[in-house]
Amino acid sequence: MCGITGIVGCAGAALPEAETRIRLERMVQTLVHRGPDSSGMDQVGSVSMGMRRLAIIDLAGGDQPIFNEDRSIWTVCNGEIYNFPELKKELQACGHQFKTATDTEVIVHAYEEWGRDFPRHLNGMFAIALHDVKKDIFILVRDHLGIKPLYYHWAAERLVFGSEIKALLASDLIERCLDTSALADFLSWEYVPGQATLFAQIRKLLPSQMLWLDLRQAQPVLESYWDIPAPTGEAVHSEALWQEQILAQMRQSTRRQMISDVPLGAFLSGGVDSSFLVACMGRAGVQTFSIGFDDPSYNELNWARKVANHLGVDHRDEIIRPDVVELFDQLMHFMDDPIGDFSIFPTYLVSRLARRHVTVALSGDGGDELFAGYESYLAQEKSRLYGRLPGWIGQGLLPALTGRLRPGAGKKGLVNKAKRFVEGAMLPSTLAHARWRLFVSDELRSHLFTPDVCAQFKRPVGSHIEELFAQTATREVLDQSLYVDVRSYLCDNILTKVDRMSMAVSLETRVPYLDKDMVELAFRIPGELKLKGNTTKFILKRAAASLVPRDCVYRPKEGFSIPIKHWLNHEFKPLVNELLDDATIRQQGLFNPTCISRLKQEHNQGTHNHSHILWALIVFQDWQKRWLSA
């Protein structure tokens, strides 16, 4: 695991060598948390690349950059290539010579052997930068599902790239200006979707995307090398056979990702995804970790302990009582590409606990998006029935009644679910099930921003969701929703959160559910075996129940969160007052201070739960002070 960065100049755009090295050293230094063990830099022609290394495989010989035999091809890579032992044997049989035992070395030889198609042969999580010196070609590649991040800036025939935005900014080659449309998306979804970032001049490479740059022609080309396969109409399998295949593939994917020369463990919440994952790891030497909070509705430690005892693993947990304001300031340093998901706190805290004992942790992320685990998938099914109600009930009476309900104090509850369901049902059907996690509608957006800012918006709320659904028009309804979630919410929110918060403590996190082979299997399984009646993840739960306690598998889904509703009115109250102060908002000129004052007042009085939008506003305000004004 590493952090990578670099500067690439096309013909006539290369900076002086000494100046480039100074800039590159600054860029590499911003990534120390991603790779505390060593660093490496090199320059060949107009291409300069550097990295920080967290040593996982081949501790002595795996430093980067890595070159091929005649040093005509070289690379830096963030991530792990899990099938590198098999690839290495295949490439050696073709005559390639290896000098290290690191997984990164297979990349240069795979490119030599297969050229532009080399990413298709890789199974792993990776962000790769590669330079073909002889052909004057430079390549950026991101893994199939977007587990590892990769950002870039292209202007004036010069490419700047890195694992984090702060590395790009350290080059001092990029103007810091806000993309207002990206800001609108961020507040609506709690993440910036697709290629955009809050910086107008910085973009993300998408999952399974390659940037191909001929340094002589100075025109980058973006192309996709893989996509989530659509069902092929294969012969119908029985439930038992699908269950058997899930179990076999999960064991294979999990054990493949357990390759490591350093201590390895797993996060264990006691829910179906993490419990099944740990069960597939086997018992020998497995360490597991979980955290909880004082509030019992945010504490799942008893479930995690039950699973750990059943599986006989070495389990550690903590009840956390953090200084949340101090922790906020600490975590925002890692939010140069911000997300508004407040589960960054527990993700960071459990990563910190794990890092005291291991260097690598396996996580159950991805199970919900592959096997329909969210309540929103059920809500989508129920909304069809809701849509049959007479307009005066569905669009009038019920919204009015639920709008008067005060939100409950706990994390979940009937009132909170009813309010969210009716609010979602009022939104356009073209947003499909993704509407259940939309926090700022077009109407609220028009009140939240000033008229001048609204005039700058380039697209309506949810346009990225609608575009993704349009790409999946031939798939059945649930399969469409799962595809969209994998390509949006999972990649741009969940995986970003896990990467940022685990790397903040120099912990490598791996996600076996997002093994490419596991994803391809999951999307072959019929939707009726994922969502059956009121049971989410039906077939996955059947497979998991063969290994872990049944009540742990079939208990209600809790999620990984914090008591943010309460904290905004208490622990975070000074932060709310400071960052969302009327005078500050008015001077800033982006938002309508009257609207924000109303949101704060309603939340403080408990008549509405505005925690999502208020938290996203706080994160943005801190981001702007920290990164845009620097």
Secondary structure, 3 states (H helix, E strand, C coil): CEEEEEEEECCCCCCCHHHHHHHHHHHHHCCHHHCECEEEEEEECCEEEEEEECCCCCCCCCCCCEECCCCCEEEEEEEEECCHHHHHHHHHHCCCCCCCCCCCHHHHHHHHHHHHHHHHHCCEEEEEEEEECCCCEEEEEECCCCCCCCEEEEECCEEEEECCHHHHHCCCCCCCCECHHHHHHHHHHCCCCCCCCCECCCEECCCCEEEEEECCCCCCEEEECCCCCCCCCCCCCCHHHHHHHHHHHHHHHHHHCCCCCCCEEEECCCCHHHHHHHHHHCCCCCEEEEEEECCHHHCCHHHHHHHHHHHCCEEEEEEECCCHHHHHHHHHHHCCCCCCCCCHHHHHHHHHHHHCCCCEEECCCCHHHHHCCCHHHHHHHHHHHHCCCCHHHHHHHHHHHHHCCCCCCCCCCHHHHHHHHHHHHCCCHHHHHHHHHCCCCHHHHHHHECHHHHCCCCCCCCHHHHHHHHHCCCCCHHHHHHHHHHHHHHHHHHHHHHHHHHHCCCCEEECHHHCHHHHHHHCCCCHHHCCECCECCHHHHHHHCCCCCHHHHCCCCCCCCCCHHHHHHCCCHHHHHHHCCHHHHHHHCCECHHHHHHHHHHHHHCCCCCHHHHHHHHHHHHHHHHHHCC
